[in-house]
Amino acid sequence: MKSNRSAPTNPRRDTIQLNPITLLALIGAVVAFILSSAFIAVLWVGFGAAIGALVGWVVQRLGRDAATFAEAVDLTEHATLDELQREASEMEVPGRSSMTKAELAKAIAEHRAVL
């Protein structure tokens, strides 16, 4: 007749045994992974901020150039050559005596943009 008793189980069979060096190496690897991941994330955030700042600067520069161009066109269409020469003289624009009306308008618009 068969016995209903099962074979004794080894309680250590269900556990993982690590020596202290292996355990510390595993902990160190996990910590290094977490720190390096955080460092890489910080680098990506910094890279994104730099790209954002560069895009912002380019947009600002293009907007300023467009406004200067629009003002130069407006001056060319609505001001006389004498008015432009008088304003250029007040602003002390260099080379104003040999400039055309369009060149004077552009120089005045650029000078106003700097101010």
C-alpha positions, 0 to 999 in steps of 0.5 A: 500500500502506498503512503499518502505522505509527500516527500519532505521539501527543502525550505531553502529551495524557494529562496535565492542565496547571494553572498554579500559581494554579489548582493552589493554588486547588484545593489550598486548596479541598480543604483548606477542604472538609476543615477545614469538614467537620471543624468541622461534625462537631465541632459535631454532636458538641457538639450531641449531647453537649449533648442527652445532658446535657439528657436525663440531667438531665431523667431525674435530676430526674424520678427524684428527684421520683418518689422524693420523691413515693413517700416522701411517700406512705409518710409519709402512710400510715405516720406519724401527724400528731403524728409528722409535726409533730414531725419538721417542727418538728425540720427547721424547716419553715416554715408547719408548724402550718397544714399538713395531714397530706399537706402535712406529709408532702410538705414533710418528703419534699422537705426530706429530698431536699435533704439 
